[in-house]
Each structure stands twice: as C-alpha cells, then as structure tokens.
Amino acid sequence: MASYSTNEFRKGLKIQIDGVPFQIVEMNFRKPGKGAAFYECKLKNLMRGTVVDRTYRDGQSLEAADISEFTAQYLYRQGKDFVFMNTSDYEQYELSEEQVGEDWKFIKENMECTLMVWNNNPISLTLPNHIVLQVEYAEPTAKGNTATNVQKPVKLETGAEVAAPPFINTGDYLRIDTRTGEYVERTKGPES
C-alpha cells in the first residue's frame, strides 16, 4: 500500500491511521532552533467527523487511505437509508441518516452529488454548493411590510425550512447555498 512521507503532507491529503481514514485539514511545519523539524497536523476522522491534533517528526510516513470520490445520483430514500447510484458504473450505495446528517434538507431525487467511498463502503457525500428548490409553502406577507431586513420562514419541496425575504410566495423557485442552508436568490425555474 502507498504511503506519504511528512514532506508530502498537505491540506486535503487522505491518510489511514490504525485502519481508520483521516483527512489533513490543517498542517503547520515547525523548525525549532535546536532539534529536528516537526509537522503539527489537524486530522479529521472521515468515519466519525471528529478532529484530532497530531504531531509528526520530519521523516515519518503515514499509510495512504484507499478513498475514491465520484459523481453519484440520489435515487430514493428507503427507511432510514438514502440510496445513491454511481453515474459511471451504475453501482448503488446506501448512506445512513447519520452519514447524511443535515444535508437531507437539500437532497431531491435525481440530484447529482459527490460520494466518498472507503474500502467500497460509502462514508460521506458532498452536495453542490448551490441548488434550486421550489417553495412548498410561504405565509402571505402583510401589505406595507417593507422593512429591508425582515425574513419569514418558508417550507421547501424537500421539507426543509429556510428564512427568505417577505416577497417570496408559494410556488417560487429559490437558489439555496447548501453549505450554510441560506437563501441566495429567487430564480425563474428549477434549472436556472
């Protein structure tokens, strides 16, 4: 199996420690006046999502994680699992509610996203940065309510609720930032 030496460490590198995949989220090189250089790393556990701090001496190496990422299409929800299909080989993968987390709010059928797989087991998904969803329900706005920073809750077709400006109505299409869960703009249709 491949391995990475400390001089190959960089942000985003996927490694394996004690049989568990990690990703380097932050790395600092330190060269004290006396002694050997070392690397201070923040590592994200790709299975649990927790972050740990580790320090490695210059010259150490870590095993590479056998992780692949590919485009997958969301097919349907089966009980507590979400079913995705690899768009290149049509292989199907299931992610649990815990693995999907809060992203369920922005997933709709036939949507494409990026799936991360380790040892042929899916471990996480990444949604597109922006998606367009239809408003399923929005409270009518009172006439004359023209304050610029007023927001109202609207329910989207996926069941998610977001804060939107008062001029948004039921049936409108909204562009949503999936990283923050916030309203970006109103659009003309689903493919805008």
Long-range contacts (C-beta under 8 A, 24 or more apart in sequence): 1-63, 1-64, 1-66, 2-63, 2-64, 3-61, 3-62, 3-63, 3-64, 4-61, 4-62, 4-64, 5-59, 5-60, 5-61, 6-39, 6-56, 6-57, 6-58, 6-59, 6-60, 6-61, 7-58, 9-39, 9-41, 9-56, 14-46, 14-64, 14-65, 14-67, 15-43, 15-62, 15-63, 15-64, 15-65, 16-62, 16-63, 16-64, 16-65, 16-66, 17-43, 17-54, 17-62, 17-63, 20-45, 20-46, 20-47, 21-45, 21-46, 21-47, 21-65, 21-67, 21-118, 21-123, 22-46, 22-52, 22-65, 25-51, 46-116, 46-118, 46-123, 46-124, 47-118, 47-123, 65-118, 66-118, 66-119, 67-116, 67-117, 67-118, 67-123, 68-116, 68-117, 69-114, 69-115, 69-116, 69-117, 69-126, 70-114, 70-115, 70-117, 71-112, 71-113, 71-114, 71-115, 72-112, 72-113, 72-114, 72-115, 72-125, 73-110, 73-111, 73-112, 74-107, 74-108, 74-109, 74-110, 74-111, 74-112, 74-113, 75-109, 75-110, 76-109, 82-107, 84-113, 84-115, 84-122, 84-125, 86-115, 87-112, 93-117, 93-122, 94-122, 95-122, 95-124, 95-125, 99-123, 99-124, 99-125, 100-125, 102-181, 103-127, 103-178, 104-158, 105-156, 105-158, 105-159, 105-160, 105-181, 106-131, 106-133, 106-158, 106-160, 106-176, 106-178, 106-181, 107-158, 108-133, 108-157, 108-158, 127-178, 128-178, 129-177, 129-178, 129-179, 130-175, 130-176, 130-177, 130-178, 130-184, 131-175, 131-176, 131-178, 132-173, 132-174, 132-175, 132-176, 132-187, 132-189, 132-190, 132-191, 132-192, 133-157, 133-158, 133-160, 133-173, 133-174, 133-176, 134-171, 134-172, 134-173, 134-174, 134-190, 135-164, 135-168, 135-169, 135-170, 135-171, 135-172, 135-173, 135-174, 136-170, 137-170, 138-164, 138-168, 138-169, 138-170, 138-172, 140-169, 141-166, 141-167
